[in-house]
Amino acid sequence: MLMDLWFTENHTKDVKLSLRVNKQLVSVQSEFQRIDVFESVEFGRILTLDGYLMVTEKDEYIYHEMIVHVPMATNPKIRKVLVIGAGDGGAIRELAQYKTVEKIDMVEIDKAVVDVCKEYLPQTACCLEDERVTIYYEDGLRFVRDKVDEYDLIIVDSTDPFGVGEGLFTKEFYGNCYKALSDDGILVNQNESTFYASYSNSMKRAHSRIKSFFPIALVYQAHIPTYPSGHWLFGFASKKYDPRADLQDEWWNSLGLRTRYYNTILHRGCFAIPNNVRDELREN
């Protein structure tokens, strides 16, 4: 008798996302969280943390391309990058395409996530052994506290703002990121969504806190099918560069990088956020 197996994530108390799965590949209880990988029918292998969907093989490229290539195409002089979170390795994979990047520091609090992804999600973890990458297994909030003028780009590829990721949404953390960046540094973070109230409140708090430090603070968007509502937001903050006016499209296109979602035309358009998001952010 065949069993009908499904993975279900609650997006709200009244909304659920369910994916049919063939089998569970691994389940690990780390010091910080439960880590599971399932083989799904439609979305390939999927990674979940404490029951929340983080990565699927079918749509992960959208998130990882948008969190990396938007800042990289804005400032060709980025050499030193700090990635906080990103245990699946997808952001590192995208950064590793840039030969101009000299140093990539990755801070992941949970080594078990990295170990699981190396074994079960090589699609995203394939560049974690790049010689430019140094992985620090510690808390991102603590790591960035004593850094001054050290990075050209900080990518905050965090989980949702509770549990192990909670500290990465605080005002203290964003202030320390500002201090850790060079004079023309850029901060990019995953910024939740406005579609459901609980996510909207988190997004507004994060944006407000970032805006209190950075002279340029914007929100951009992507469509990610398995994320709550499918409409996902990212934050872009900079001491100098406006990603709309300062996009270096000729330079970026000359690199010949392989992407499936991002392109420089989309780059310009992704900052044209809909009215409901503008209203939430009180932008005019």
One Martini backbone bead per residue (centre of mass of N, CA, C, O) as a GRO file, in nm:
protein
  284
    1MET     BB    1   0.093   0.038   0.026
    2LEU     BB    2   0.058   0.366  -0.051
    3MET     BB    3   0.172   0.665   0.065
    4ASP     BB    4   0.041   0.991   0.151
    5LEU     BB    5   0.277   1.251   0.137
    6TRP     BB    6   0.312   1.560   0.335
    7PHE     BB    7   0.414   1.895   0.334
    8THR     BB    8   0.341   2.146   0.595
    9GLU     BB    9   0.289   2.504   0.597
   10ASN     BB   10   0.226   2.774   0.801
   11HIS     BB   11   0.144   3.102   0.716
   12THR     BB   12  -0.118   3.085   0.875
   13LYS     BB   13  -0.398   2.993   1.053
   14ASP     BB   14  -0.550   2.992   0.739
   15VAL     BB   15  -0.271   2.911   0.589
   16LYS     BB   16  -0.141   2.667   0.350
   17LEU     BB   17   0.144   2.468   0.252
   18SER     BB   18   0.159   2.191   0.014
   19LEU     BB   19   0.378   1.902  -0.035
   20ARG     BB   20   0.457   1.640  -0.210
   21VAL     BB   21   0.615   1.340  -0.087
   22ASN     BB   22   0.825   1.060  -0.098
   23LYS     BB   23   1.058   1.146   0.120
   24GLN     BB   24   1.276   1.125   0.391
   25LEU     BB   25   1.622   1.187   0.416
   26VAL     BB   26   1.642   1.383   0.682
   27SER     BB   27   1.694   1.411   1.053
   28VAL     BB   28   1.792   1.692   1.264
   29GLN     BB   29   1.898   1.769   1.600
   30SER     BB   30   2.013   2.046   1.708
   31GLU     BB   31   2.096   2.297   1.921
   32PHE     BB   32   1.873   2.495   1.756
   33GLN     BB   33   1.734   2.276   1.546
   34ARG     BB   34   1.531   2.142   1.303
   35ILE     BB   35   1.643   1.923   1.034
   36ASP     BB   36   1.505   1.889   0.699
   37VAL     BB   37   1.483   1.648   0.423
   38PHE     BB   38   1.300   1.636   0.120
   39GLU     BB   39   1.129   1.453  -0.136
   40SER     BB   40   0.974   1.602  -0.389
   41VAL     BB   41   0.780   1.612  -0.668
   42GLU     BB   42   0.794   1.927  -0.777
   43PHE     BB   43   1.063   2.063  -0.592
   44GLY     BB   44   1.227   1.856  -0.485
   45ARG     BB   45   1.443   1.936  -0.272
   46ILE     BB   46   1.385   2.012   0.081
   47LEU     BB   47   1.431   2.267   0.328
   48THR     BB   48   1.387   2.250   0.688
   49LEU     BB   49   1.313   2.466   0.980
   50ASP     BB   50   1.107   2.397   1.214
   51GLY     BB   51   0.890   2.361   0.960
   52TYR     BB   52   1.036   2.565   0.766
   53LEU     BB   53   1.070   2.679   0.454
   54MET     BB   54   1.377   2.749   0.272
   55VAL     BB   55   1.433   2.522   0.036
   56THR     BB   56   1.424   2.467  -0.320
   57GLU     BB   57   1.526   2.338  -0.617
   58LYS     BB   58   1.321   2.498  -0.807
   59ASP     BB   59   1.332   2.820  -0.653
   60GLU     BB   60   1.612   2.923  -0.528
   61TYR     BB   61   1.733   3.110  -0.753
   62ILE     BB   62   1.570   3.362  -0.702
   63TYR     BB   63   1.671   3.446  -0.426
   64HIS     BB   64   1.985   3.431  -0.476
   65GLU     BB   65   2.001   3.628  -0.714
   66MET     BB   66   1.861   3.879  -0.572
   67ILE     BB   67   2.063   3.904  -0.318
   68VAL     BB   68   2.328   3.944  -0.511
   69HIS     BB   69   2.304   4.101  -0.801
   70VAL     BB   70   2.204   4.375  -0.718
   71PRO     BB   71   2.460   4.477  -0.567
   72MET     BB   72   2.681   4.392  -0.774
   73ALA     BB   73   2.558   4.579  -1.014
   74THR     BB   74   2.609   4.854  -0.850
   75ASN     BB   75   2.916   4.751  -0.745
   76PRO     BB   76   3.220   4.662  -0.895
   77LYS     BB   77   3.412   4.711  -0.615
   78ILE     BB   78   3.353   4.451  -0.486
   79ARG     BB   79   3.557   4.239  -0.252
   80LYS     BB   80   3.414   4.231   0.040
   81VAL     BB   81   3.221   3.968   0.199
   82LEU     BB   82   2.925   3.932   0.402
   83VAL     BB   83   2.757   3.635   0.522
   84ILE     BB   84   2.446   3.590   0.690
   85GLY     BB   85   2.401   3.275   0.696
   86ALA     BB   86   2.357   3.060   0.431
   87GLY     BB   87   2.382   2.737   0.484
   88ASP     BB   88   2.308   2.633   0.185
   89GLY     BB   89   2.498   2.825  -0.032
   90GLY     BB   90   2.358   3.003  -0.258
   91ALA     BB   91   2.499   3.281  -0.225
   92ILE     BB   92   2.784   3.176  -0.272
   93ARG     BB   93   2.747   3.074  -0.558
   94GLU     BB   94   2.692   3.356  -0.680
   95LEU     BB   95   2.953   3.501  -0.582
   96ALA     BB   96   3.163   3.298  -0.721
   97GLN     BB   97   3.130   3.425  -1.015
   98TYR     BB   98   3.314   3.657  -0.903
   99LYS     BB   99   3.643   3.743  -0.966
  100THR     BB  100   3.649   4.022  -0.798
  101VAL     BB  101   3.618   3.856  -0.554
  102GLU     BB  102   3.828   3.798  -0.260
  103LYS     BB  103   3.611   3.786  -0.008
  104ILE     BB  104   3.426   3.532   0.195
  105ASP     BB  105   3.220   3.567   0.469
  106MET     BB  106   3.066   3.315   0.675
  107VAL     BB  107   2.776   3.320   0.900
  108GLU     BB  108   2.689   3.029   1.098
  109ILE     BB  109   2.538   2.896   1.377
  110ASP     BB  110   2.475   2.608   1.217
  111LYS     BB  111   2.658   2.341   1.119
  112ALA     BB  112   2.436   2.133   1.045
  113VAL     BB  113   2.329   2.277   0.796
  114VAL     BB  114   2.581   2.254   0.624
  115ASP     BB  115   2.615   1.947   0.634
  116VAL     BB  116   2.342   1.876   0.507
  117CYS     BB  117   2.376   2.039   0.240
  118LYS     BB  118   2.629   1.899   0.134
  119GLU     BB  119   2.478   1.616   0.111
  120TYR     BB  120   2.162   1.709  -0.002
  121LEU     BB  121   2.248   2.021  -0.140
  122PRO     BB  122   2.458   2.070  -0.395
  123GLN     BB  123   2.323   2.298  -0.559
  124THR     BB  124   2.400   2.515  -0.321
  125ALA     BB  125   2.685   2.387  -0.183
  126CYS     BB  126   2.916   2.389  -0.422
  127CYS     BB  127   3.098   2.668  -0.301
  128LEU     BB  128   3.208   2.627   0.003
  129GLU     BB  129   3.519   2.549  -0.105
  130ASP     BB  130   3.607   2.806  -0.173
  131GLU     BB  131   3.901   2.986  -0.117
  132ARG     BB  132   3.736   3.262  -0.033
  133VAL     BB  133   3.600   3.091   0.191
  134THR     BB  134   3.482   3.165   0.528
  135ILE     BB  135   3.370   2.979   0.808
  136TYR     BB  136   3.153   3.084   1.076
  137TYR     BB  137   3.047   2.936   1.389
  138GLU     BB  138   2.825   3.188   1.467
  139ASP     BB  139   2.697   3.473   1.577
  140GLY     BB  140   2.616   3.745   1.389
  141LEU     BB  141   2.586   3.967   1.603
  142ARG     BB  142   2.868   3.922   1.732
  143PHE     BB  143   3.058   3.931   1.486
  144VAL     BB  144   2.989   4.245   1.397
  145ARG     BB  145   3.064   4.430   1.646
  146ASP     BB  146   3.403   4.451   1.578
  147LYS     BB  147   3.347   4.577   1.299
  148VAL     BB  148   3.550   4.800   1.078
  149ASP     BB  149   3.566   4.876   0.763
  150GLU     BB  150   3.556   4.563   0.608
  151TYR     BB  151   3.304   4.588   0.405
  152ASP     BB  152   3.118   4.616   0.093
  153LEU     BB  153   2.929   4.362   0.170
  154ILE     BB  154   2.608   4.276   0.320
  155ILE     BB  155   2.443   3.960   0.373
  156VAL     BB  156   2.112   3.884   0.496
  157ASP     BB  157   2.046   3.530   0.523
  158SER     BB  158   1.776   3.480   0.692
  159THR     BB  159   1.554   3.399   0.886
  160ASP     BB  160   1.309   3.448   1.064
  161PRO     BB  161   1.210   3.676   1.342
  162PHE     BB  162   1.287   3.397   1.501
  163GLY     BB  163   1.481   3.257   1.706
  164VAL     BB  164   1.791   3.238   1.559
  165GLY     BB  165   1.705   3.518   1.382
  166GLU     BB  166   1.625   3.761   1.570
  167GLY     BB  167   1.899   3.937   1.595
  168LEU     BB  168   1.882   4.015   1.265
  169PHE     BB  169   1.639   4.258   1.344
  170THR     BB  170   1.799   4.467   1.495
  171LYS     BB  171   1.928   4.773   1.564
  172GLU     BB  172   2.207   4.686   1.650
  173PHE     BB  173   2.277   4.522   1.398
  174TYR     BB  174   2.251   4.750   1.184
  175GLY     BB  175   2.463   4.934   1.315
  176ASN     BB  176   2.700   4.730   1.285
  177CYS     BB  177   2.686   4.711   0.979
  178TYR     BB  178   2.752   5.002   0.919
  179LYS     BB  179   3.036   4.991   1.058
  180ALA     BB  180   3.147   4.741   0.876
  181LEU     BB  181   3.136   4.932   0.646
  182SER     BB  182   3.220   5.100   0.401
  183ASP     BB  183   3.171   5.407   0.253
  184ASP     BB  184   3.030   5.219  -0.003
  185GLY     BB  185   2.837   5.038   0.135
  186ILE     BB  186   2.628   4.732   0.141
  187LEU     BB  187   2.290   4.631   0.236
  188VAL     BB  188   2.133   4.304   0.240
  189ASN     BB  189   1.791   4.180   0.289
  190GLN     BB  190   1.558   3.988   0.404
  191ASN     BB  191   1.193   4.127   0.410
  192GLU     BB  192   0.964   3.969   0.351
  193SER     BB  193   0.611   4.066   0.373
  194THR     BB  194   0.277   4.228   0.321
  195PHE     BB  195   0.032   4.028   0.293
  196TYR     BB  196   0.081   3.944   0.585
  197ALA     BB  197   0.072   4.078   0.892
  198SER     BB  198   0.315   3.941   1.033
  199TYR     BB  199   0.519   4.008   0.805
  200SER     BB  200   0.472   4.313   0.779
  201ASN     BB  201   0.573   4.400   1.058
  202SER     BB  202   0.864   4.302   1.017
  203MET     BB  203   0.931   4.473   0.771
  204LYS     BB  204   0.882   4.756   0.895
  205ARG     BB  205   1.088   4.738   1.123
  206ALA     BB  206   1.339   4.687   0.953
  207HIS     BB  207   1.323   4.937   0.770
  208SER     BB  208   1.328   5.150   0.993
  209ARG     BB  209   1.604   5.071   1.115
  210ILE     BB  210   1.775   5.104   0.861
  211LYS     BB  211   1.693   5.405   0.797
  212SER     BB  212   1.840   5.523   1.061
  213PHE     BB  213   2.140   5.476   0.911
  214PHE     BB  214   2.065   5.501   0.605
  215PRO     BB  215   2.036   5.716   0.330
  216ILE     BB  216   1.981   5.441   0.171
  217ALA     BB  217   1.641   5.294   0.160
  218LEU     BB  218   1.514   4.999   0.011
  219VAL     BB  219   1.270   4.813  -0.185
  220TYR     BB  220   1.245   4.481  -0.319
  221GLN     BB  221   1.136   4.225  -0.564
  222ALA     BB  222   0.987   3.886  -0.573
  223HIS     BB  223   0.898   3.568  -0.714
  224ILE     BB  224   0.817   3.305  -0.471
  225PRO     BB  225   0.623   3.033  -0.460
  226THR     BB  226   0.703   2.909  -0.149
  227TYR     BB  227   0.643   3.173  -0.031
  228PRO     BB  228   0.464   3.375   0.139
  229SER     BB  229   0.242   3.464  -0.130
  230GLY     BB  230   0.512   3.497  -0.337
  231HIS     BB  231   0.574   3.789  -0.220
  232TRP     BB  232   0.901   3.919  -0.205
  233LEU     BB  233   1.138   4.090   0.006
  234PHE     BB  234   1.399   4.341  -0.011
  235GLY     BB  235   1.682   4.501   0.121
  236PHE     BB  236   1.835   4.828   0.041
  237ALA     BB  237   2.150   4.953   0.166
  238SER     BB  238   2.332   5.277   0.163
  239LYS     BB  239   2.592   5.524   0.166
  240LYS     BB  240   2.579   5.584  -0.179
  241TYR     BB  241   2.405   5.379  -0.345
  242ASP     BB  242   2.176   5.368  -0.617
  243PRO     BB  243   2.030   5.100  -0.781
  244ARG     BB  244   1.898   5.272  -1.011
  245ALA     BB  245   2.129   5.488  -1.095
  246ASP     BB  246   2.399   5.275  -1.044
  247LEU     BB  247   2.368   5.082  -1.258
  248GLN     BB  248   2.599   4.839  -1.420
  249ASP     BB  249   2.504   4.700  -1.701
  250GLU     BB  250   2.745   4.669  -1.890
  251TRP     BB  251   2.930   4.530  -1.696
  252TRP     BB  252   2.752   4.290  -1.618
  253ASN     BB  253   2.698   4.179  -1.909
  254SER     BB  254   3.011   4.128  -1.970
  255LEU     BB  255   3.042   3.868  -1.780
  256GLY     BB  256   2.839   3.623  -1.848
  257LEU     BB  257   2.638   3.532  -1.649
  258ARG     BB  258   2.446   3.279  -1.496
  259THR     BB  259   2.092   3.320  -1.522
  260ARG     BB  260   1.726   3.275  -1.453
  261TYR     BB  261   1.620   3.570  -1.339
  262TYR     BB  262   1.831   3.772  -1.350
  263ASN     BB  263   1.843   4.115  -1.474
  264THR     BB  264   1.884   4.449  -1.567
  265ILE     BB  265   1.585   4.498  -1.620
  266LEU     BB  266   1.476   4.382  -1.357
  267HIS     BB  267   1.632   4.563  -1.167
  268ARG     BB  268   1.470   4.820  -1.227
  269GLY     BB  269   1.177   4.693  -1.169
  270CYS     BB  270   1.198   4.583  -0.862
  271PHE     BB  271   1.155   4.893  -0.742
  272ALA     BB  272   0.851   4.878  -0.845
  273ILE     BB  273   0.638   4.906  -0.614
  274PRO     BB  274   0.349   4.858  -0.487
  275ASN     BB  275   0.111   5.032  -0.318
  276ASN     BB  276   0.084   4.850  -0.066
  277VAL     BB  277   0.385   4.881   0.006
  278ARG     BB  278   0.410   5.186   0.013
  279ASP     BB  279   0.204   5.222   0.239
  280GLU     BB  280   0.360   5.058   0.454
  281LEU     BB  281   0.623   5.259   0.415
  282ARG     BB  282   0.545   5.555   0.346
  283GLU     BB  283   0.573   5.611   0.043
  284ASN     BB  284   0.600   5.867  -0.240
   0.00000   0.00000   0.00000
